[in-house]
Amino acid sequence: MTELMEIEEQTLPSLTYRIVNGRVGGLIDDQDAMRQAVEKILRTERFVWPIYDDQYGNDLLELIGKSMPYARNEVKRMLSDALKADDRVDEVTIDRMEQIDDNSLAVWLTVTTVSGELNVETEVSL
């Protein structure tokens, strides 16, 4: 007779090192760690750094040279895909997007995580 084990899903702690100006500065956890993770994902180009797997980072550089209407649509998808690759991110909502100049967009988004909601602002160059 085979016994079935009940598996309980656990959320692992998000304890990590605080990075300030490229230097390690102590430890952070929960919402501070999630904010740092989100900012790092938004700053990291995918497929460039061998230390990260192929799901980590973003593809925003692919938008360079593209038309503004195309970029506006793709930015939503690209930001959502990049952030949702982290299993601690539940939802990504683009709250607002404004054209700064001919080659850049400011994007305000809400990232719903296991540690709560984060309001994030980022700039995307085209």
Backbone as a printed PyTorch tensor [residue, N CA C, xyz], in Angstrom:
tensor([[[  0.8310,  -1.1760,   0.0000],
         [  0.0000,   0.0000,   0.0000],
         [  0.8830,   1.2490,   0.0000]],

        [[  0.5580,   2.1720,  -0.8510],
         [  1.3440,   3.3850,  -0.9860],
         [  0.7460,   4.4910,  -0.1360]],

        [[  1.5980,   5.1080,   0.6400],
         [  1.1330,   6.2450,   1.4380],
         [  1.3160,   7.5150,   0.6280]],

        [[  0.3150,   8.3380,   0.6580],
         [  0.4240,   9.6300,  -0.0090],
         [  0.8460,  10.6700,   1.0060]],

        [[  1.8340,  11.4180,   0.6320],
         [  2.2890,  12.4850,   1.5190],
         [  1.6220,  13.7820,   1.1090]],

        [[  1.2340,  14.5200,   2.0930],
         [  0.6580,  15.8290,   1.8120],
         [  1.8050,  16.8330,   1.7350]],

        [[  1.8570,  17.5300,   0.6330],
         [  2.9250,  18.5090,   0.4340],
         [  2.3610,  19.8890,   0.6980]],

        [[  3.0220,  20.5920,   1.5660],
         [  2.5930,  21.9390,   1.9080],
         [  3.4720,  22.9430,   1.1720]],

        [[  2.8360,  23.8660,   0.4710],
         [  3.5840,  24.8880,  -0.2560],
         [  4.0880,  25.9240,   0.7310]],

        [[  5.3540,  26.2630,   0.6100],
         [  5.9500,  27.2520,   1.4900],
         [  6.5090,  28.3980,   0.6710]],

        [[  6.3440,  29.5850,   1.1950],
         [  6.9900,  30.7370,   0.5930],
         [  8.3170,  30.9250,   1.3080]],

        [[  9.3870,  30.8810,   0.5490],
         [ 10.7050,  31.0400,   1.1460],
         [ 10.9390,  32.4960,   1.5110]],

        [[ 11.7170,  32.7370,   2.5420],
         [ 11.9960,  34.1230,   2.9110],
         [ 12.7600,  34.8290,   1.7990]],

        [[ 12.5740,  36.1180,   1.7100],
         [ 13.2360,  36.8850,   0.6520],
         [ 14.4580,  37.6200,   1.1970]],

        [[ 15.0150,  37.1190,   2.2840],
         [ 16.1820,  37.7400,   2.8960],
         [ 17.3250,  37.7930,   1.8880]],

        [[ 17.8650,  38.9770,   1.6950],
         [ 18.9430,  39.1530,   0.7250],
         [ 19.8190,  40.3270,   1.1570]],

        [[ 20.8900,  40.5180,   0.4390],
         [ 21.7790,  41.6390,   0.7400],
         [ 21.2490,  42.9160,   0.1090]],

        [[ 21.3240,  44.0120,   0.8600],
         [ 20.9650,  45.3250,   0.3230],
         [ 22.1300,  45.7940,  -0.5420]],

        [[ 21.8020,  46.2390,  -1.7480],
         [ 22.8170,  46.7700,  -2.6520],
         [ 22.5740,  48.2710,  -2.7900]],

        [[ 23.5750,  49.0610,  -2.4230],
         [ 23.4840,  50.5140,  -2.5210],
         [ 24.6850,  50.9990,  -3.3190]],

        [[ 24.4240,  51.6360,  -4.4590],
         [ 25.4990,  52.1270,  -5.3250],
         [ 26.5100,  51.0300,  -5.6660]],

        [[ 26.0000,  49.8200,  -5.9090],
         [ 26.8610,  48.7150,  -6.3050],
         [ 27.6100,  48.0480,  -5.1700]],

        [[ 27.3210,  48.4440,  -3.9380],
         [ 28.0160,  47.8690,  -2.7880],
         [ 27.0180,  47.2090,  -1.8490]],

        [[ 27.4560,  46.1380,  -1.2020],
         [ 26.6190,  45.4330,  -0.2360],
         [ 26.5460,  46.2600,   1.0380]],

        [[ 25.3200,  46.4630,   1.5360],
         [ 25.1440,  47.2890,   2.7270],
         [ 24.1690,  46.6950,   3.7160]],

        [[ 24.4010,  45.4860,   4.1900],
         [ 23.5230,  44.8670,   5.1780],
         [ 22.5010,  43.9460,   4.5390]],

        [[ 21.5000,  43.5680,   5.3330],
         [ 20.4720,  42.6380,   4.8840],
         [ 19.1050,  43.3110,   4.8350]],

        [[ 18.2670,  42.8560,   3.9100],
         [ 16.8870,  43.3260,   3.8210],
         [ 15.9790,  42.1210,   3.6000]],

        [[ 14.6940,  42.2990,   3.9060],
         [ 13.7320,  41.2150,   3.7580],
         [ 12.3830,  41.7910,   3.3620]],

        [[ 11.4750,  40.9240,   3.0090],
         [ 10.0870,  41.2630,   2.7020],
         [  9.9740,  42.3370,   1.6280]],

        [[  9.2400,  43.4190,   1.9260],
         [  8.9310,  44.4040,   0.8900],
         [ 10.1810,  45.1380,   0.3860]],

        [[ 11.1340,  45.4110,   1.2560],
         [ 12.3710,  46.0600,   0.8020],
         [ 13.1360,  45.1520,  -0.1640]],

        [[ 13.1740,  43.8710,   0.1400],
         [ 13.8540,  42.9190,  -0.7460],
         [ 13.1230,  42.8070,  -2.0780]],

        [[ 11.7990,  42.8360,  -2.0420],
         [ 11.0240,  42.7620,  -3.2830],
         [ 11.2290,  44.0140,  -4.1280]],

        [[ 11.2560,  45.1830,  -3.4910],
         [ 11.4880,  46.4250,  -4.2370],
         [ 12.8450,  46.3560,  -4.9320]],

        [[ 13.8610,  45.8900,  -4.2160],
         [ 15.1890,  45.7770,  -4.8130],
         [ 15.1760,  44.7680,  -5.9600]],

        [[ 14.4740,  43.6450,  -5.7940],
         [ 14.4040,  42.6270,  -6.8510],
         [ 13.7320,  43.1910,  -8.0970]],

        [[ 12.6390,  43.9260,  -7.9130],
         [ 11.9210,  44.5270,  -9.0460],
         [ 12.8160,  45.5250,  -9.7680]],

        [[ 13.4760,  46.3990,  -9.0140],
         [ 14.3540,  47.3950,  -9.6320],
         [ 15.4980,  46.7170, -10.3850]],

        [[ 16.0250,  45.6430,  -9.8170],
         [ 17.1270,  44.9250, -10.4630],
         [ 16.6720,  44.2560, -11.7620]],

        [[ 15.4910,  43.6600, -11.7560],
         [ 14.9470,  43.0440, -12.9750],
         [ 14.7690,  44.1000, -14.0590]],

        [[ 14.2750,  45.2730, -13.6750],
         [ 14.0360,  46.3380, -14.6500],
         [ 15.3330,  46.9190, -15.2100]],

        [[ 16.4450,  46.7510, -14.4990],
         [ 17.7370,  47.2820, -14.9550],
         [ 18.5990,  46.2480, -15.6770]],

        [[ 18.1890,  44.9930, -15.6490],
         [ 19.0230,  43.9140, -16.1750],
         [ 18.5140,  43.4360, -17.5240]],

        [[ 19.3860,  43.4990, -18.5250],
         [ 19.0340,  42.9890, -19.8520],
         [ 19.1030,  41.4620, -19.8230]],

        [[ 18.0980,  40.8400, -20.3910],
         [ 18.0230,  39.3820, -20.4180],
         [ 19.0580,  38.8050, -21.3890]],

        [[ 19.5570,  37.6330, -21.0830],
         [ 20.5040,  36.8510, -21.9020],
         [ 21.9260,  37.4230, -21.9480]],

        [[ 22.2250,  38.4820, -21.2090],
         [ 23.5480,  39.0970, -21.2780],
         [ 24.4790,  38.5470, -20.2050]],

        [[ 23.9720,  38.3680, -19.0010],
         [ 24.8130,  38.0000, -17.8720],
         [ 24.6820,  36.5050, -17.5910]],

        [[ 25.7480,  35.7300, -17.7680],
         [ 25.6670,  34.2790, -17.5950],
         [ 25.3000,  33.8400, -16.1730]],

        [[ 25.4420,  34.7230, -15.2050],
         [ 25.0960,  34.3760, -13.8270],
         [ 23.5950,  34.1550, -13.6590]],

        [[ 22.7800,  34.7630, -14.5490],
         [ 21.3210,  34.6550, -14.4500],
         [ 20.7870,  33.6390, -15.4520]],

        [[ 19.6630,  32.9880, -15.0930],
         [ 19.0450,  32.0710, -16.0540],
         [ 18.3490,  32.8780, -17.1500]],

        [[ 17.8500,  32.1840, -18.1670],
         [ 17.2940,  32.8870, -19.3280],
         [ 15.9340,  33.5290, -19.0770]],

        [[ 15.4010,  33.3850, -17.8850],
         [ 14.1330,  34.0330, -17.5450],
         [ 14.3320,  35.3540, -16.8040]],

        [[ 15.5630,  35.6330, -16.3700],
         [ 15.8160,  36.8030, -15.5300],
         [ 16.1520,  38.0260, -16.3710]],

        [[ 15.5210,  39.1400, -16.0640],
         [ 15.8070,  40.3970, -16.7410],
         [ 14.7080,  40.7700, -17.7180]],

        [[ 15.0100,  41.7450, -18.5640],
         [ 13.9960,  42.2450, -19.4980],
         [ 14.5530,  42.3200, -20.9160]],

        [[ 13.6390,  42.5030, -21.8640],
         [ 13.9840,  42.5910, -23.2880],
         [ 13.7730,  43.9990, -23.8380]],

        [[ 13.7790,  45.0070, -22.9970],
         [ 13.4220,  46.3620, -23.4150],
         [ 14.3500,  46.9390, -24.4780]],

        [[ 15.5870,  46.4780, -24.5500],
         [ 16.4970,  46.9980, -25.5790],
         [ 16.0270,  46.6570, -26.9850]],

        [[ 15.1700,  45.6470, -27.1020],
         [ 14.6070,  45.2990, -28.4120],
         [ 13.7250,  46.4210, -28.9720]],

        [[ 13.3340,  47.3570, -28.1200],
         [ 12.4540,  48.4520, -28.5580],
         [ 13.2110,  49.6190, -29.1800]],

        [[ 14.5310,  49.6180, -29.0660],
         [ 15.3130,  50.7140, -29.6350],
         [ 15.0900,  50.7610, -31.1390]],

        [[ 14.7020,  51.9330, -31.6290],
         [ 14.4580,  52.1330, -33.0510],
         [ 13.0410,  51.8170, -33.4990]],

        [[ 12.2170,  51.3030, -32.5960],
         [ 10.8330,  50.9750, -32.9550],
         [  9.9510,  52.2220, -32.8450]],

        [[  8.8010,  52.1810, -33.4990],
         [  7.8710,  53.3140, -33.4570],
         [  7.2550,  53.4310, -32.0630]],

        [[  6.8490,  54.6370, -31.7190],
         [  6.2600,  54.8770, -30.4070],
         [  4.9740,  54.0650, -30.1940]],

        [[  4.0420,  54.0010, -31.1660],
         [  2.8340,  53.1940, -30.9370],
         [  3.1530,  51.7130, -30.6730]],

        [[  4.0960,  51.1710, -31.4320],
         [  4.5040,  49.7790, -31.2290],
         [  5.1150,  49.6110, -29.8340]],

        [[  6.0030,  50.5350, -29.4740],
         [  6.6910,  50.4540, -28.1900],
         [  5.7110,  50.5340, -27.0240]],

        [[  4.7290,  51.4100, -27.1160],
         [  3.7360,  51.5360, -26.0370],
         [  3.0520,  50.1940, -25.7630]],

        [[  2.6890,  49.4810, -26.8210],
         [  2.0360,  48.1800, -26.6360],
         [  3.0000,  47.1350, -26.0910]],

        [[  4.1980,  47.1080, -26.6090],
         [  5.1660,  46.0900, -26.2040],
         [  5.7020,  46.3120, -24.7920]],

        [[  5.8430,  47.5670, -24.3770],
         [  6.3490,  47.8540, -23.0350],
         [  5.4740,  47.1720, -21.9900]],

        [[  4.1830,  47.2410, -22.1610],
         [  3.2670,  46.6100, -21.1970],
         [  3.5660,  45.1190, -21.0700]],

        [[  3.6560,  44.4480, -22.1880],
         [  3.9060,  43.0080, -22.1880],
         [  5.2940,  42.6850, -21.6430]],

        [[  6.2960,  43.4290, -22.1080],
         [  7.6720,  43.1420, -21.7110],
         [  7.8930,  43.3310, -20.2120]],

        [[  7.3430,  44.4090, -19.6520],
         [  7.4980,  44.6380, -18.2170],
         [  6.7820,  43.5530, -17.4200]],

        [[  5.5820,  43.2250, -17.8350],
         [  4.8190,  42.1880, -17.1420],
         [  5.5380,  40.8390, -17.2080]],

        [[  5.9920,  40.4460, -18.3860],
         [  6.7010,  39.1690, -18.5430],
         [  7.9730,  39.1220, -17.7020]],

        [[  8.7340,  40.2090, -17.7190],
         [  9.9970,  40.2490, -16.9800],
         [  9.7600,  40.0910, -15.4810]],

        [[  8.7830,  40.8150, -14.9590],
         [  8.5450,  40.7880, -13.5170],
         [  7.8500,  39.5060, -13.0660]],

        [[  6.9450,  38.9820, -13.8820],
         [  6.2290,  37.7590, -13.4990],
         [  7.1110,  36.5130, -13.5740]],

        [[  8.2870,  36.6220, -14.1520],
         [  9.2250,  35.4970, -14.1420],
         [  9.6890,  35.1980, -12.7170]],

        [[  9.5870,  36.1910, -11.8320],
         [  9.8850,  36.0020, -10.4120],
         [  8.6250,  35.4440,  -9.7580]],

        [[  8.7060,  34.2650,  -9.1630],
         [  7.5050,  33.6240,  -8.6200],
         [  6.9120,  34.3400,  -7.4120]],

        [[  7.5890,  35.3610,  -6.9150],
         [  7.0310,  36.1610,  -5.8170],
         [  6.1330,  37.2770,  -6.3300]],

        [[  6.1000,  37.4790,  -7.6460],
         [  5.2620,  38.5130,  -8.2670],
         [  3.9640,  37.8710,  -8.7320]],

        [[  2.8470,  38.4060,  -8.2450],
         [  1.5280,  37.8750,  -8.5990],
         [  0.9010,  38.6070,  -9.7740]],

        [[  1.0600,  39.9270,  -9.8070],
         [  0.3920,  40.7170, -10.8380],
         [  1.1840,  41.9890, -11.1190]],

        [[  1.1160,  42.4360, -12.3700],
         [  1.7520,  43.6910, -12.7830],
         [  0.6920,  44.5180, -13.4930]],

        [[  0.4710,  45.7310, -13.0030],
         [ -0.5160,  46.6260, -13.6000],
         [  0.1810,  47.9020, -14.0450]],

        [[  0.0420,  48.2480, -15.3220],
         [  0.5840,  49.5120, -15.8200],
         [ -0.4470,  50.5870, -15.4890]],

        [[ -0.0740,  51.5030, -14.6000],
         [ -0.9970,  52.5460, -14.1650],
         [ -1.0220,  53.7290, -15.1230]],

        [[  0.1550,  54.0620, -15.6420],
         [  0.2580,  55.2390, -16.5060],
         [  1.5160,  55.1320, -17.3460]],

        [[  1.4380,  55.7000, -18.5500],
         [  2.5880,  55.7250, -19.4390],
         [  2.5820,  57.0750, -20.1430]],

        [[  3.7080,  57.7850, -20.0970],
         [  3.8040,  59.0930, -20.7500],
         [  5.0450,  59.1510, -21.6200]],

        [[  4.8900,  59.7390, -22.7770],
         [  6.0280,  59.9450, -23.6600],
         [  6.8210,  61.1270, -23.1270]],

        [[  8.1000,  60.9200, -22.8610],
         [  8.9690,  61.9780, -22.3380],
         [  9.5170,  62.8100, -23.4880]],

        [[  9.9960,  62.1250, -24.5110],
         [ 10.4940,  62.7840, -25.7190],
         [ 10.3230,  61.8020, -26.8730]],

        [[ 10.9750,  62.0540, -27.9980],
         [ 10.8090,  61.1760, -29.1630],
         [ 11.2850,  59.7490, -28.9160]],

        [[ 12.1720,  59.5810, -27.9360],
         [ 12.8190,  58.2820, -27.7540],
         [ 12.6600,  57.6620, -26.3720]],

        [[ 11.7270,  58.1370, -25.5710],
         [ 11.5980,  57.5210, -24.2480],
         [ 10.1950,  57.6620, -23.6630]],

        [[  9.8820,  56.6930, -22.8240],
         [  8.6030,  56.6360, -22.1250],
         [  8.8490,  56.5550, -20.6250]],

        [[  8.0250,  57.2540, -19.8600],
         [  7.9920,  57.0690, -18.4120],
         [  6.8210,  56.1410, -18.1280]],

        [[  7.0540,  55.1470, -17.2860],
         [  6.0180,  54.1600, -16.9870],
         [  5.8710,  54.0470, -15.4710]],

        [[  4.6250,  54.1400, -15.0110],
         [  4.2960,  53.9460, -13.6140],
         [  3.5170,  52.6440, -13.5200]],

        [[  3.9470,  51.7600, -12.6350],
         [  3.2770,  50.4820, -12.5260],
         [  3.1130,  50.0660, -11.0770]],

        [[  2.1480,  49.1970, -10.8510],
         [  1.9360,  48.5930,  -9.5420],
         [  2.2800,  47.1190,  -9.6690]],

        [[  3.1650,  46.6680,  -8.7870],
         [  3.5840,  45.2720,  -8.7870],
         [  3.0440,  44.6330,  -7.5040]],

        [[  2.1610,  43.6680,  -7.6700],
         [  1.5930,  42.9550,  -6.5270],
         [  2.4580,  41.7300,  -6.2650]],

        [[  3.0140,  41.6740,  -5.0500],
         [  3.9480,  40.6050,  -4.6910],
         [  3.4670,  39.8850,  -3.4340]],

        [[  4.1640,  38.8400,  -3.0750],
         [  3.8480,  38.1210,  -1.8430],
         [  4.0660,  38.9970,  -0.6140]],

        [[  4.8180,  40.0820,  -0.7660],
         [  5.0870,  40.9970,   0.3460],
         [  4.2280,  42.2510,   0.2940]],

        [[  3.2860,  42.3200,  -0.6380],
         [  2.4170,  43.4900,  -0.7580],
         [  2.6080,  44.1900,  -2.0910]],

        [[  1.9620,  45.3490,  -2.2190],
         [  2.0250,  46.1060,  -3.4720],
         [  3.1860,  47.0850,  -3.4700]],

        [[  3.8150,  47.2080,  -4.6260],
         [  4.8990,  48.1640,  -4.8200],
         [  4.5160,  49.1020,  -5.9480]],

        [[  4.6690,  50.3950,  -5.7370],
         [  4.4890,  51.3790,  -6.7990],
         [  5.8670,  51.6970,  -7.3550]],

        [[  6.0150,  51.5180,  -8.6570],
         [  7.3240,  51.6300,  -9.2940],
         [  7.2250,  52.5830, -10.4690]],

        [[  8.2670,  53.3820, -10.6530],
         [  8.3740,  54.2510, -11.8330],
         [  9.6610,  53.8780, -12.5530]],

        [[  9.5770,  53.7560, -13.8730],
         [ 10.7640,  53.4330, -14.6540],
         [ 10.7280,  54.1940, -15.9700]],

        [[ 11.8740,  54.3340, -16.5950],
         [ 11.9660,  54.9910, -17.8990],
         [ 12.4560,  53.9760, -18.9220]],

        [[ 11.8240,  53.9820, -20.0850],
         [ 12.1850,  53.0640, -21.1620],
         [ 12.6700,  53.8810, -22.3460]],

        [[ 13.8950,  53.6170, -22.7990],
         [ 14.4550,  54.3110, -23.9630],
         [ 14.1700,  53.5140, -25.2200]],

        [[ 13.8450,  54.2360, -26.2990],
         [ 13.5190,  53.5820, -27.5680],
         [ 14.5760,  53.8890, -28.6110]]])
